[in-house]
């Protein structure tokens, strides 16, 4: 996993710290997907990634959920039959049905809170849930799968 010197800034909710933490966690997510053949189910159980995700600031987790919801909007997806799959399906549907552009979906202050719309509310709820970060990790990996696959073509 990539150590991030901006983690202390992220812990203080500084926008630059959050932005840099988003970049670091995104790299970790991608590398773990790469290692496990692009499969969210397998990547979601890796201990080092689970720790990294749990240690990331809730704003970082929420921003990544919202961002990968948007990135997955045009993909054909199948979803796991569990809580993470249900959340991923909801995110995907919110993004696919959204009539505005990326800036409107993310909000003008992204990644700062509050995140707009139904997807923003769901991203915030999952991102700030510190009790079961495994569900939000698997959700973000499910949303990231089609982005990863597209990059492999």
C-alpha positions, 0 to 999 in steps of 0.5 A: 500500500502507498504511504501518504504524507497527506494523511495527517492533513486528510485527518484534519479534513483539509481539502488538499489532504483528502484529495491526495488521500483519494489518489493514494487509495485509488492506486491501492484499489487498482493495484489490488484489483490488478493482483486479483485479476480484476475481481472485486470479490477476491480483492475485497478480502485482502487484509492490507487493502481492508486496513487501508480502506478502514484507515482512510478518512470517511470523506475519502471513502465517500468521495471514491464511492461517488466518483466510481458510481459516476465512472461506472454509469455507462457500463453493463454490470452484474451485482453480487447478491449481498449488501455491497451488491445492492449498494453498488446497484443503487449507485450505478442506477443513480449515476446512469439516470442522472441527467446532468454532467459530472460536475453537477453529479459531484457538486461544485465543492467535490470532494468537500462535504456535503455531497449532492443528490441521492448518490451523495447521501448514500456515499456519505452514509456508507463512507462515514460508517466506521463499523463495517468498512468491508461493505463500502470497500466491496461496493467501491471495488464492484463499481471500479471493476468496469473501469478497470476492465475498460483500461485493460482493453 
